[in-house]
Amino acid sequence: MTTICTSRYWDGEPMKTAPNPDKEALLAFLGKFPFVAAAAGHFTDAVTGEEVGEDWLSYEAGGYSWDSSDVYHFDKYDLELTPEFCQYALAR
């Protein structure tokens, strides 16, 4: 599986952000799949360091993987997604 993000922000790497003109369509794509795994607990906001009270769920499609923290950071902070993933998602 290939991650959808351009940075490994969950490993302490600086989170890359960039406005995406297709944000709403990408959010719709990211949200249309059932989760394939769930982790106990919640995830941390990479900007504020605060715990986010959402379930930590994993998703897969077309050889790509992401989780609910990626969706959260993309929605809230414009987390930069790979061009390849964006192209894949927008074609569906």
Biopython code that builds the backbone (N, CA, C, O; Angstrom):
import numpy as np
from Bio.PDB.StructureBuilder import StructureBuilder

atoms = [
    (1, "MET", "N", (0.835, -1.185, 0.000)),
    (1, "MET", "CA", (0.000, 0.000, 0.000)),
    (1, "MET", "C", (0.881, 1.251, 0.000)),
    (1, "MET", "O", (1.957, 1.277, 0.598)),
    (2, "THR", "N", (0.406, 2.254, -0.668)),
    (2, "THR", "CA", (1.092, 3.541, -0.754)),
    (2, "THR", "C", (0.279, 4.580, 0.009)),
    (2, "THR", "O", (-0.941, 4.654, -0.139)),
    (3, "THR", "N", (0.952, 5.373, 0.814)),
    (3, "THR", "CA", (0.257, 6.417, 1.558)),
    (3, "THR", "C", (-0.182, 7.536, 0.614)),
    (3, "THR", "O", (0.405, 7.726, -0.451)),
    (4, "ILE", "N", (-1.201, 8.260, 1.008)),
    (4, "ILE", "CA", (-1.727, 9.344, 0.175)),
    (4, "ILE", "C", (-1.039, 10.678, 0.468)),
    (4, "ILE", "O", (-1.250, 11.651, -0.256)),
    (5, "CYS", "N", (-0.224, 10.734, 1.517)),
    (5, "CYS", "CA", (0.382, 11.997, 1.974)),
    (5, "CYS", "C", (1.784, 12.194, 1.407)),
    (5, "CYS", "O", (2.481, 11.223, 1.110)),
    (6, "THR", "N", (2.191, 13.439, 1.258)),
    (6, "THR", "CA", (3.543, 13.736, 0.783)),
    (6, "THR", "C", (4.538, 13.824, 1.927)),
    (6, "THR", "O", (5.743, 13.895, 1.684)),
    (7, "SER", "N", (4.068, 13.822, 3.162)),
    (7, "SER", "CA", (4.968, 13.865, 4.319)),
    (7, "SER", "C", (4.558, 12.802, 5.328)),
    (7, "SER", "O", (3.395, 12.403, 5.394)),
    (8, "ARG", "N", (5.522, 12.353, 6.105)),
    (8, "ARG", "CA", (5.257, 11.377, 7.168)),
    (8, "ARG", "C", (5.074, 12.143, 8.474)),
    (8, "ARG", "O", (5.833, 11.959, 9.425)),
    (9, "TYR", "N", (4.071, 12.992, 8.509)),
    (9, "TYR", "CA", (3.834, 13.861, 9.658)),
    (9, "TYR", "C", (3.593, 13.074, 10.943)),
    (9, "TYR", "O", (3.896, 13.569, 12.028)),
    (10, "TRP", "N", (3.060, 11.872, 10.842)),
    (10, "TRP", "CA", (2.786, 11.027, 12.010)),
    (10, "TRP", "C", (4.074, 10.517, 12.655)),
    (10, "TRP", "O", (4.055, 10.057, 13.797)),
    (11, "ASP", "N", (5.205, 10.595, 11.921)),
    (11, "ASP", "CA", (6.507, 10.209, 12.462)),
    (11, "ASP", "C", (7.321, 11.416, 12.917)),
    (11, "ASP", "O", (8.518, 11.299, 13.177)),
    (12, "GLY", "N", (6.673, 12.576, 13.013)),
    (12, "GLY", "CA", (7.368, 13.777, 13.464)),
    (12, "GLY", "C", (7.950, 14.633, 12.357)),
    (12, "GLY", "O", (8.511, 15.696, 12.623)),
    (13, "GLU", "N", (7.823, 14.182, 11.118)),
    (13, "GLU", "CA", (8.271, 14.983, 9.974)),
    (13, "GLU", "C", (7.340, 16.195, 9.858)),
    (13, "GLU", "O", (6.148, 16.070, 10.137)),
    (14, "PRO", "N", (7.846, 17.353, 9.458)),
    (14, "PRO", "CA", (6.945, 18.500, 9.286)),
    (14, "PRO", "C", (5.819, 18.168, 8.311)),
    (14, "PRO", "O", (6.045, 17.576, 7.256)),
    (15, "MET", "N", (4.610, 18.557, 8.684)),
    (15, "MET", "CA", (3.445, 18.286, 7.849)),
    (15, "MET", "C", (3.427, 19.280, 6.687)),
    (15, "MET", "O", (3.373, 20.492, 6.895)),
    (16, "LYS", "N", (3.472, 18.752, 5.470)),
    (16, "LYS", "CA", (3.381, 19.604, 4.288)),
    (16, "LYS", "C", (1.911, 19.898, 4.011)),
    (16, "LYS", "O", (1.062, 19.007, 4.055)),
    (17, "THR", "N", (1.636, 21.151, 3.729)),
    (17, "THR", "CA", (0.270, 21.559, 3.403)),
    (17, "THR", "C", (0.267, 22.322, 2.090)),
    (17, "THR", "O", (1.257, 22.951, 1.717)),
    (18, "ALA", "N", (-0.848, 22.256, 1.406)),
    (18, "ALA", "CA", (-1.027, 22.988, 0.154)),
    (18, "ALA", "C", (-2.511, 23.025, -0.161)),
    (18, "ALA", "O", (-3.167, 21.984, -0.132)),
    (19, "PRO", "N", (-3.058, 24.198, -0.462)),
    (19, "PRO", "CA", (-4.470, 24.260, -0.859)),
    (19, "PRO", "C", (-4.701, 23.361, -2.074)),
    (19, "PRO", "O", (-3.859, 23.282, -2.969)),
    (20, "ASN", "N", (-5.833, 22.699, -2.091)),
    (20, "ASN", "CA", (-6.159, 21.817, -3.208)),
    (20, "ASN", "C", (-7.499, 22.261, -3.784)),
    (20, "ASN", "O", (-8.506, 22.257, -3.075)),
    (21, "PRO", "N", (-7.525, 22.644, -5.066)),
    (21, "PRO", "CA", (-8.773, 23.123, -5.665)),
    (21, "PRO", "C", (-9.854, 22.042, -5.741)),
    (21, "PRO", "O", (-11.031, 22.352, -5.929)),
    (22, "ASP", "N", (-9.459, 20.779, -5.596)),
    (22, "ASP", "CA", (-10.404, 19.669, -5.673)),
    (22, "ASP", "C", (-10.722, 19.100, -4.290)),
    (22, "ASP", "O", (-11.123, 17.943, -4.164)),
    (23, "LYS", "N", (-10.543, 19.912, -3.266)),
    (23, "LYS", "CA", (-10.687, 19.439, -1.887)),
    (23, "LYS", "C", (-12.021, 18.750, -1.627)),
    (23, "LYS", "O", (-12.038, 17.655, -1.066)),
    (24, "GLU", "N", (-13.117, 19.349, -2.010)),
    (24, "GLU", "CA", (-14.437, 18.771, -1.723)),
    (24, "GLU", "C", (-14.613, 17.422, -2.412)),
    (24, "GLU", "O", (-15.139, 16.488, -1.807)),
    (25, "ALA", "N", (-14.187, 17.304, -3.653)),
    (25, "ALA", "CA", (-14.294, 16.033, -4.371)),
    (25, "ALA", "C", (-13.399, 14.976, -3.727)),
    (25, "ALA", "O", (-13.789, 13.812, -3.625)),
    (26, "LEU", "N", (-12.217, 15.370, -3.298)),
    (26, "LEU", "CA", (-11.308, 14.428, -2.647)),
    (26, "LEU", "C", (-11.857, 13.994, -1.287)),
    (26, "LEU", "O", (-11.765, 12.818, -0.935)),
    (27, "LEU", "N", (-12.418, 14.913, -0.530)),
    (27, "LEU", "CA", (-13.033, 14.546, 0.747)),
    (27, "LEU", "C", (-14.187, 13.569, 0.536)),
    (27, "LEU", "O", (-14.360, 12.633, 1.317)),
    (28, "ALA", "N", (-14.966, 13.780, -0.506)),
    (28, "ALA", "CA", (-16.067, 12.863, -0.810)),
    (28, "ALA", "C", (-15.522, 11.477, -1.137)),
    (28, "ALA", "O", (-16.075, 10.470, -0.694)),
    (29, "PHE", "N", (-14.444, 11.423, -1.907)),
    (29, "PHE", "CA", (-13.829, 10.134, -2.249)),
    (29, "PHE", "C", (-13.309, 9.452, -0.987)),
    (29, "PHE", "O", (-13.567, 8.268, -0.769)),
    (30, "LEU", "N", (-12.580, 10.193, -0.159)),
    (30, "LEU", "CA", (-11.990, 9.621, 1.050)),
    (30, "LEU", "C", (-13.051, 9.090, 2.009)),
    (30, "LEU", "O", (-12.794, 8.149, 2.760)),
    (31, "GLY", "N", (-14.224, 9.682, 1.988)),
    (31, "GLY", "CA", (-15.267, 9.299, 2.921)),
    (31, "GLY", "C", (-16.239, 8.245, 2.430)),
    (31, "GLY", "O", (-17.171, 7.890, 3.153)),
    (32, "LYS", "N", (-16.053, 7.743, 1.241)),
    (32, "LYS", "CA", (-17.065, 6.829, 0.704)),
    (32, "LYS", "C", (-16.762, 5.346, 0.912)),
    (32, "LYS", "O", (-17.538, 4.491, 0.484)),
    (33, "PHE", "N", (-15.656, 5.039, 1.558)),
    (33, "PHE", "CA", (-15.270, 3.644, 1.747)),
    (33, "PHE", "C", (-15.513, 3.192, 3.180)),
    (33, "PHE", "O", (-15.384, 3.982, 4.115)),
    (34, "PRO", "N", (-15.865, 1.917, 3.353)),
    (34, "PRO", "CA", (-15.941, 1.390, 4.718)),
    (34, "PRO", "C", (-14.517, 1.208, 5.245)),
    (34, "PRO", "O", (-13.599, 0.934, 4.472)),
    (35, "PHE", "N", (-14.335, 1.356, 6.538)),
    (35, "PHE", "CA", (-12.993, 1.189, 7.086)),
    (35, "PHE", "C", (-12.603, -0.290, 7.066)),
    (35, "PHE", "O", (-13.454, -1.177, 7.132)),
    (36, "VAL", "N", (-11.289, -0.532, 6.972)),
    (36, "VAL", "CA", (-10.773, -1.907, 6.944)),
    (36, "VAL", "C", (-10.148, -2.295, 8.273)),
    (36, "VAL", "O", (-9.933, -3.479, 8.533)),
    (37, "ALA", "N", (-9.855, -1.313, 9.117)),
    (37, "ALA", "CA", (-9.291, -1.580, 10.441)),
    (37, "ALA", "C", (-9.591, -0.405, 11.350)),
    (37, "ALA", "O", (-9.774, 0.727, 10.901)),
    (38, "ALA", "N", (-9.638, -0.701, 12.633)),
    (38, "ALA", "CA", (-9.854, 0.345, 13.640)),
    (38, "ALA", "C", (-8.822, 0.156, 14.748)),
    (38, "ALA", "O", (-8.524, -0.970, 15.146)),
    (39, "ALA", "N", (-8.284, 1.262, 15.238)),
    (39, "ALA", "CA", (-7.318, 1.223, 16.341)),
    (39, "ALA", "C", (-8.013, 1.681, 17.621)),
    (39, "ALA", "O", (-8.909, 2.525, 17.596)),
    (40, "ALA", "N", (-7.589, 1.121, 18.707)),
    (40, "ALA", "CA", (-8.122, 1.560, 19.998)),
    (40, "ALA", "C", (-7.617, 2.972, 20.282)),
    (40, "ALA", "O", (-6.438, 3.266, 20.087)),
    (41, "GLY", "N", (-8.485, 3.816, 20.730)),
    (41, "GLY", "CA", (-8.088, 5.175, 21.070)),
    (41, "GLY", "C", (-8.329, 6.162, 19.947)),
    (41, "GLY", "O", (-9.040, 5.884, 18.982)),
    (42, "HIS", "N", (-7.723, 7.309, 20.102)),
    (42, "HIS", "CA", (-7.912, 8.415, 19.168)),
    (42, "HIS", "C", (-6.555, 8.867, 18.652)),
    (42, "HIS", "O", (-5.524, 8.353, 19.086)),
    (43, "PHE", "N", (-6.547, 9.821, 17.734)),
    (43, "PHE", "CA", (-5.291, 10.330, 17.201)),
    (43, "PHE", "C", (-5.052, 11.755, 17.685)),
    (43, "PHE", "O", (-5.928, 12.390, 18.271)),
    (44, "THR", "N", (-3.840, 12.237, 17.422)),
    (44, "THR", "CA", (-3.419, 13.560, 17.877)),
    (44, "THR", "C", (-3.384, 14.535, 16.720)),
    (44, "THR", "O", (-2.914, 14.198, 15.634)),
    (45, "ASP", "N", (-3.878, 15.742, 16.944)),
    (45, "ASP", "CA", (-3.790, 16.823, 15.960)),
    (45, "ASP", "C", (-2.309, 17.177, 15.826)),
    (45, "ASP", "O", (-1.665, 17.547, 16.808)),
    (46, "ALA", "N", (-1.773, 17.062, 14.613)),
    (46, "ALA", "CA", (-0.348, 17.285, 14.387)),
    (46, "ALA", "C", (0.055, 18.749, 14.555)),
    (46, "ALA", "O", (1.244, 19.038, 14.695)),
    (47, "VAL", "N", (-0.883, 19.663, 14.544)),
    (47, "VAL", "CA", (-0.579, 21.091, 14.699)),
    (47, "VAL", "C", (-0.695, 21.516, 16.158)),
    (47, "VAL", "O", (0.201, 22.171, 16.689)),
    (48, "THR", "N", (-1.788, 21.147, 16.801)),
    (48, "THR", "CA", (-2.022, 21.606, 18.179)),
    (48, "THR", "C", (-1.491, 20.648, 19.238)),
    (48, "THR", "O", (-1.265, 21.045, 20.381)),
    (49, "GLY", "N", (-1.291, 19.385, 18.858)),
    (49, "GLY", "CA", (-0.854, 18.380, 19.817)),
    (49, "GLY", "C", (-1.974, 17.846, 20.690)),
    (49, "GLY", "O", (-1.733, 17.028, 21.577)),
    (50, "GLU", "N", (-3.198, 18.301, 20.449)),
    (50, "GLU", "CA", (-4.340, 17.863, 21.244)),
    (50, "GLU", "C", (-4.927, 16.578, 20.684)),
    (50, "GLU", "O", (-4.873, 16.322, 19.481)),
    (51, "GLU", "N", (-5.493, 15.769, 21.588)),
    (51, "GLU", "CA", (-6.163, 14.551, 21.163)),
    (51, "GLU", "C", (-7.445, 14.913, 20.427)),
    (51, "GLU", "O", (-8.198, 15.786, 20.857)),
    (52, "VAL", "N", (-7.681, 14.229, 19.312)),
    (52, "VAL", "CA", (-8.888, 14.442, 18.522)),
    (52, "VAL", "C", (-9.867, 13.334, 18.892)),
    (52, "VAL", "O", (-9.519, 12.154, 18.847)),
    (53, "GLY", "N", (-11.059, 13.701, 19.247)),
    (53, "GLY", "CA", (-12.055, 12.750, 19.715)),
    (53, "GLY", "C", (-12.773, 12.003, 18.615)),
    (53, "GLY", "O", (-13.983, 11.789, 18.703)),
    (54, "GLU", "N", (-12.069, 11.608, 17.602)),
    (54, "GLU", "CA", (-12.650, 10.812, 16.515)),
    (54, "GLU", "C", (-12.009, 9.438, 16.529)),
    (54, "GLU", "O", (-10.872, 9.286, 16.976)),
    (55, "ASP", "N", (-12.725, 8.444, 16.046)),
    (55, "ASP", "CA", (-12.162, 7.109, 15.943)),
    (55, "ASP", "C", (-11.005, 7.104, 14.951)),
    (55, "ASP", "O", (-11.005, 7.854, 13.974)),
    (56, "TRP", "N", (-10.029, 6.256, 15.212)),
    (56, "TRP", "CA", (-8.863, 6.139, 14.335)),
    (56, "TRP", "C", (-9.104, 4.934, 13.438)),
    (56, "TRP", "O", (-8.906, 3.792, 13.852)),
    (57, "LEU", "N", (-9.536, 5.196, 12.198)),
    (57, "LEU", "CA", (-9.935, 4.166, 11.258)),
    (57, "LEU", "C", (-9.013, 4.154, 10.048)),
    (57, "LEU", "O", (-8.519, 5.203, 9.633)),
    (58, "SER", "N", (-8.779, 2.980, 9.480)),
    (58, "SER", "CA", (-7.930, 2.840, 8.293)),
    (58, "SER", "C", (-8.777, 2.464, 7.083)),
    (58, "SER", "O", (-9.774, 1.750, 7.188)),
    (59, "TYR", "N", (-8.344, 2.969, 5.932)),
    (59, "TYR", "CA", (-9.054, 2.751, 4.671)),
    (59, "TYR", "C", (-8.068, 2.341, 3.587)),
    (59, "TYR", "O", (-6.872, 2.616, 3.688)),
    (60, "GLU", "N", (-8.573, 1.685, 2.555)),
    (60, "GLU", "CA", (-7.757, 1.287, 1.407)),
    (60, "GLU", "C", (-8.585, 1.371, 0.132)),
    (60, "GLU", "O", (-9.792, 1.129, 0.133)),
    (61, "ALA", "N", (-7.902, 1.722, -0.956)),
    (61, "ALA", "CA", (-8.522, 1.688, -2.290)),
    (61, "ALA", "C", (-7.430, 1.825, -3.334)),
    (61, "ALA", "O", (-6.558, 2.684, -3.209)),
    (62, "GLY", "N", (-7.467, 1.005, -4.340)),
    (62, "GLY", "CA", (-6.573, 1.132, -5.474)),
    (62, "GLY", "C", (-5.091, 1.122, -5.142)),
    (62, "GLY", "O", (-4.303, 1.774, -5.827)),
    (63, "GLY", "N", (-4.699, 0.401, -4.109)),
    (63, "GLY", "CA", (-3.295, 0.354, -3.729)),
    (63, "GLY", "C", (-2.866, 1.486, -2.819)),
    (63, "GLY", "O", (-1.691, 1.577, -2.465)),
    (64, "TYR", "N", (-3.792, 2.351, -2.432)),
    (64, "TYR", "CA", (-3.516, 3.468, -1.526)),
    (64, "TYR", "C", (-4.120, 3.175, -0.158)),
    (64, "TYR", "O", (-5.137, 2.492, -0.044)),
    (65, "SER", "N", (-3.477, 3.703, 0.869)),
    (65, "SER", "CA", (-4.021, 3.574, 2.220)),
    (65, "SER", "C", (-4.005, 4.933, 2.901)),
    (65, "SER", "O", (-3.136, 5.768, 2.649)),
    (66, "TRP", "N", (-4.983, 5.132, 3.767)),
    (66, "TRP", "CA", (-5.075, 6.360, 4.552)),
    (66, "TRP", "C", (-5.867, 6.051, 5.807)),
    (66, "TRP", "O", (-6.488, 4.995, 5.920)),
    (67, "ASP", "N", (-5.841, 6.966, 6.731)),
    (67, "ASP", "CA", (-6.641, 6.777, 7.931)),
    (67, "ASP", "C", (-7.392, 8.058, 8.254)),
    (67, "ASP", "O", (-7.229, 9.082, 7.590)),
    (68, "SER", "N", (-8.212, 7.977, 9.283)),
    (68, "SER", "CA", (-9.057, 9.122, 9.624)),
    (68, "SER", "C", (-8.243, 10.345, 10.033)),
    (68, "SER", "O", (-8.723, 11.470, 9.901)),
    (69, "SER", "N", (-7.017, 10.148, 10.528)),
    (69, "SER", "CA", (-6.191, 11.316, 10.852)),
    (69, "SER", "C", (-5.748, 12.043, 9.584)),
    (69, "SER", "O", (-5.634, 13.269, 9.585)),
    (70, "ASP", "N", (-5.495, 11.302, 8.501)),
    (70, "ASP", "CA", (-5.157, 11.939, 7.224)),
    (70, "ASP", "C", (-6.329, 12.770, 6.717)),
    (70, "ASP", "O", (-6.146, 13.899, 6.262)),
    (71, "VAL", "N", (-7.529, 12.209, 6.796)),
    (71, "VAL", "CA", (-8.729, 12.928, 6.347)),
    (71, "VAL", "C", (-8.925, 14.187, 7.197)),
    (71, "VAL", "O", (-9.202, 15.262, 6.665)),
    (72, "TYR", "N", (-8.784, 14.050, 8.493)),
    (72, "TYR", "CA", (-8.913, 15.180, 9.419)),
    (72, "TYR", "C", (-7.919, 16.290, 9.066)),
    (72, "TYR", "O", (-8.302, 17.454, 8.947)),
    (73, "HIS", "N", (-6.647, 15.929, 8.899)),
    (73, "HIS", "CA", (-5.625, 16.942, 8.619)),
    (73, "HIS", "C", (-5.776, 17.550, 7.218)),
    (73, "HIS", "O", (-5.463, 18.724, 7.016)),
    (74, "PHE", "N", (-6.249, 16.765, 6.261)),
    (74, "PHE", "CA", (-6.517, 17.307, 4.931)),
    (74, "PHE", "C", (-7.672, 18.310, 5.002)),
    (74, "PHE", "O", (-7.600, 19.389, 4.415)),
    (75, "ASP", "N", (-8.716, 17.953, 5.710)),
    (75, "ASP", "CA", (-9.883, 18.823, 5.826)),
    (75, "ASP", "C", (-9.552, 20.094, 6.606)),
    (75, "ASP", "O", (-9.918, 21.190, 6.182)),
    (76, "LYS", "N", (-8.876, 19.959, 7.721)),
    (76, "LYS", "CA", (-8.640, 21.098, 8.606)),
    (76, "LYS", "C", (-7.444, 21.963, 8.203)),
    (76, "LYS", "O", (-7.500, 23.186, 8.325)),
    (77, "TYR", "N", (-6.361, 21.338, 7.724)),
    (77, "TYR", "CA", (-5.112, 22.070, 7.486)),
    (77, "TYR", "C", (-4.597, 21.992, 6.046)),
    (77, "TYR", "O", (-3.508, 22.489, 5.758)),
    (78, "ASP", "N", (-5.352, 21.385, 5.149)),
    (78, "ASP", "CA", (-4.904, 21.212, 3.764)),
    (78, "ASP", "C", (-3.647, 20.355, 3.658)),
    (78, "ASP", "O", (-2.734, 20.674, 2.897)),
    (79, "LEU", "N", (-3.605, 19.260, 4.428)),
    (79, "LEU", "CA", (-2.523, 18.290, 4.312)),
    (79, "LEU", "C", (-2.294, 18.001, 2.828)),
    (79, "LEU", "O", (-3.239, 17.727, 2.088)),
    (80, "GLU", "N", (-1.045, 18.063, 2.408)),
    (80, "GLU", "CA", (-0.725, 17.853, 0.995)),
    (80, "GLU", "C", (-0.818, 16.365, 0.646)),
    (80, "GLU", "O", (-0.179, 15.527, 1.283)),
    (81, "LEU", "N", (-1.616, 16.053, -0.368)),
    (81, "LEU", "CA", (-1.764, 14.692, -0.865)),
    (81, "LEU", "C", (-0.915, 14.512, -2.111)),
    (81, "LEU", "O", (-0.647, 15.476, -2.829)),
    (82, "THR", "N", (-0.490, 13.277, -2.372)),
    (82, "THR", "CA", (0.351, 13.043, -3.545)),
    (82, "THR", "C", (-0.446, 13.300, -4.825)),
    (82, "THR", "O", (-1.643, 13.019, -4.879)),
    (83, "PRO", "N", (0.205, 13.825, -5.834)),
    (83, "PRO", "CA", (-0.488, 14.067, -7.112)),
    (83, "PRO", "C", (-1.051, 12.773, -7.705)),
    (83, "PRO", "O", (-2.118, 12.781, -8.319)),
    (84, "GLU", "N", (-0.334, 11.668, -7.521)),
    (84, "GLU", "CA", (-0.786, 10.389, -8.064)),
    (84, "GLU", "C", (-2.098, 9.958, -7.406)),
    (84, "GLU", "O", (-3.016, 9.490, -8.081)),
    (85, "PHE", "N", (-2.177, 10.119, -6.094)),
    (85, "PHE", "CA", (-3.424, 9.757, -5.414)),
    (85, "PHE", "C", (-4.560, 10.669, -5.863)),
    (85, "PHE", "O", (-5.664, 10.197, -6.138)),
    (86, "CYS", "N", (-4.299, 11.964, -5.937)),
    (86, "CYS", "CA", (-5.349, 12.896, -6.356)),
    (86, "CYS", "C", (-5.871, 12.530, -7.740)),
    (86, "CYS", "O", (-7.079, 12.537, -7.975)),
    (87, "GLN", "N", (-4.978, 12.217, -8.637)),
    (87, "GLN", "CA", (-5.385, 11.833, -9.989)),
    (87, "GLN", "C", (-6.230, 10.565, -9.954)),
    (87, "GLN", "O", (-7.256, 10.477, -10.629)),
    (88, "TYR", "N", (-5.795, 9.581, -9.164)),
    (88, "TYR", "CA", (-6.540, 8.330, -9.036)),
    (88, "TYR", "C", (-7.955, 8.609, -8.487)),
    (88, "TYR", "O", (-8.950, 8.163, -9.058)),
    (89, "ALA", "N", (-8.022, 9.343, -7.388)),
    (89, "ALA", "CA", (-9.301, 9.587, -6.718)),
    (89, "ALA", "C", (-10.256, 10.389, -7.603)),
    (89, "ALA", "O", (-11.448, 10.089, -7.660)),
    (90, "LEU", "N", (-9.747, 11.386, -8.278)),
    (90, "LEU", "CA", (-10.612, 12.242, -9.098)),
    (90, "LEU", "C", (-11.120, 11.527, -10.352)),
    (90, "LEU", "O", (-12.114, 11.942, -10.948)),
    (91, "ALA", "N", (-10.443, 10.464, -10.743)),
    (91, "ALA", "CA", (-10.882, 9.687, -11.914)),
    (91, "ALA", "C", (-12.008, 8.728, -11.560)),
    (91, "ALA", "O", (-12.571, 8.076, -12.439)),
    (92, "ARG", "N", (-12.339, 8.639, -10.273)),
    (92, "ARG", "CA", (-13.375, 7.688, -9.847)),
    (92, "ARG", "C", (-14.613, 8.370, -9.418)),
    (92, "ARG", "O", (-15.578, 7.711, -9.030)),
]
sb = StructureBuilder()
sb.init_structure("model")
sb.init_model(0)
sb.init_chain("A")
sb.init_seg("    ")
for serial, (resi, resn, name, xyz) in enumerate(atoms, 1):
    if name == "N":
        sb.init_residue(resn, " ", resi, " ")
    sb.init_atom(name, np.array(xyz, "f"), 0.0, 1.0, " ", f" {name:<3s}", serial, name[0])
structure = sb.get_structure()
